[in-house]
């Protein structure tokens, strides 16, 4: 299982970014996927999830600003982030669980600052 995030960077408050997670080594289309993040000095925070059937879930603070999606033909997970705030600054990780084991990518840094 291999997960590779990309798309992070520096953005001004109110701006947008789209994160991508390229997946390989498992049947992506059949797997639920999630995004989580870790802000400096804080613990891991769940952001959003999407089932294999496309049903989506969001943490309350992300509802209306973030959109999770997937392209099963490309084995890629996305996170569209709009109206970004400084408190969204974090390393963002995609993850999946296969059987009882969780798998994580290396993360992509998102910095929201003027």
N, C-alpha and C positions, 0 to 999 in steps of 0.2 A: 504494500500500500504506500502510495506516494502522493503527498499533497503539497502544492507549491502556490503560495499566495503572491500576488503582485498588485500594483496599482496604488500603493500608498504614496505619501509625499507630504509636502507642506502646502497648506491651503489657508486662506483667510477666513475668519468667522463669516458665516453665511454662505460659504462656498460649497462645492460639491466634489465628490470623488466616487469612482466606481472601482471597487476591489474585485479581483478575480482569484479563483482557486482552481488550478488545473489538477485533475485527479487521474490517477492511474493505478493499476494493480488490483482492482476490484470492480465489481459490477456497479458502476456509478448510478445507472438508471434505477436500480433497485434499492438504493441506499438513502436513508435520511441523512441530511447534512446540516451543519450548524456553523454559525460564526460566534466567536467569543473574543473578548478583548482584555487587555491588562494595561491599566494606566500606571504611570510611574509611582512606585511605592504602594500600590494597591493590589488586591487579589484579582483573580480571574473573574470576569463578569460575562455571563451569557448574553448574547445580543439578539440572535434570531435563528430560527430553524425552518427547514423545509422538508416535508416528507417526500417520498418517492412519487406520490400521487399529486404533488404540487401544493398541498395544504401548507400554509405558512404560519409562523408564530413569531412574535416580537416581544422583547422586554418593553415595559410600559414607557420608558424614557425614549425609546426609539420609534414608537408608533407614529406614523404620519411623516416621519423624516427619512427612515431607512426602508429599502425594499430589497428583499432577498429573492433571487430567482436562480434557475438552473437551465442549462442547455445540455440535455442528455446526449445529443448528437456530438457535442464537443467535449463531453465529460468535464464540464466546467460549471462552477458555482460562482455566483456574483453577489455583491452587496452594493447597491446604489445608495449613497449617503448624501442627503441634501440638508441644507440649513445647518451646516456643521457649527458646533460650538467648541470653545476651548476645552471644555470638559470631555469632549470626544477624543481628545489626544490620548493615544494608546497604541500598543502593538495589537494588531488584529490577526486572529488565527481562524482558519477553517478546521473543522474536525468532523469525523464520522466514527461510528461504532460498528464493528463487525463482530458478531457473536458477543463475547463479553469484553472485548478489547477496544479501547479507544485509540484513535490515530489523529495526530496533529501535524500541521505544517510548521514551517519555521517562523511564520509570521511576517507581517508587513507593517511598517511604522506609519502611522497617521499623526500628523502634527497640525493642529489648528491654532494659528496665531497670526496676529497682525504685525 
